[in-house]
Amino acid sequence: MSALRNQRYEYSNIKSFSNQGDYNFYGIIYDATFPLQEDSNTYTCNLKIVDPEMNLLTNPQDFNDQVINLIIKSSHVDALPFIHRIGDVIRVHRAVYVKK
């Protein structure tokens, strides 16, 4: 457990994602589902996340190009986030980015 406390992460901006790979980032939750049972062993939670630096009031741009769809899967429903408020900040470690 002490090894995790000393570990430092390098965080990326969502808009800087270009290559497929692992990323650590912060984001603002734009849309979310409660955890759903996908099959007998898997639960999923779908989140739409935007970069915290994004501001549509001062810099209008195409919002859909800036949204990340984050899918979180677990064998235990308790391990998934229960999002109650849009606009909350989420910190994500070791997310695998796949451009579609």
C-alpha positions in Angstrom: 0.0 0.0 0.0 2.8 2.4 0.7 4.1 2.0 -2.8 0.9 3.5 -4.2 1.1 6.5 -2.0 4.6 7.4 -3.3 3.7 6.8 -6.9 3.3 10.0 -9.0 1.1 10.4 -12.1 1.6 12.6 -15.1 -1.7 14.0 -16.2 -2.7 14.9 -19.7 -5.2 17.2 -21.2 -8.1 15.4 -22.9 -7.6 17.5 -26.0 -4.0 16.3 -26.3 -4.9 12.6 -26.7 -3.6 11.6 -30.1 -2.1 8.1 -30.0 -3.8 5.0 -28.6 -2.4 4.2 -25.2 -2.7 4.7 -21.4 -3.5 8.1 -20.1 -4.0 9.8 -16.7 -6.4 12.7 -16.7 -8.9 14.9 -14.9 -12.3 15.6 -16.5 -15.7 17.2 -15.8 -18.6 14.8 -16.0 -21.0 15.9 -18.7 -23.3 12.9 -18.7 -23.5 9.6 -16.8 -25.4 6.4 -16.3 -25.8 4.5 -13.1 -23.9 1.1 -13.0 -25.7 -1.5 -15.1 -25.3 -5.2 -15.2 -24.0 -6.2 -18.6 -24.0 -9.9 -18.0 -23.8 -12.3 -15.0 -20.2 -11.3 -14.2 -19.8 -7.7 -15.5 -21.2 -4.3 -14.5 -20.6 -1.2 -16.6 -20.9 2.6 -16.1 -20.8 5.0 -19.0 -19.6 8.6 -18.6 -19.1 11.5 -21.0 -16.3 13.7 -19.9 -14.9 17.1 -21.1 -11.6 18.7 -20.5 -11.6 21.1 -17.4 -10.1 23.8 -19.5 -13.0 23.9 -21.9 -15.2 27.0 -21.7 -17.9 27.4 -24.3 -18.9 30.9 -23.1 -15.5 32.5 -23.9 -14.3 30.1 -26.7 -17.2 28.6 -28.7 -16.2 25.5 -30.5 -17.6 22.2 -31.6 -18.5 20.6 -28.3 -18.9 17.0 -29.7 -15.3 16.9 -30.7 -14.2 17.6 -27.1 -16.2 14.8 -25.4 -14.6 11.6 -24.2 -16.8 8.5 -23.7 -15.4 6.6 -20.7 -16.6 3.1 -20.1 -15.8 1.6 -16.8 -16.2 -2.1 -16.2 -16.0 -4.2 -13.1 -17.0 -7.6 -11.7 -18.4 -5.8 -8.6 -21.0 -3.1 -8.7 -19.5 -1.4 -5.6 -16.3 -0.7 -7.5 -18.0 1.5 -10.0 -18.8 5.2 -9.5 -22.3 6.4 -8.7 -22.6 9.8 -10.2 -25.2 12.0 -8.6 -24.3 15.4 -10.1 -23.3 16.5 -13.6 -20.3 18.8 -13.3 -18.4 16.8 -10.8 -14.7 16.3 -11.4 -13.3 12.8 -11.9 -9.7 11.7 -11.8 -8.9 8.8 -14.1 -5.7 6.7 -13.9 -4.4 4.3 -16.5 -7.3 4.7 -19.0 -6.8 3.1 -22.3 -7.6 5.6 -25.1 -8.9 4.2 -28.4 -9.9 6.7 -31.1 -13.0 5.9 -33.0 
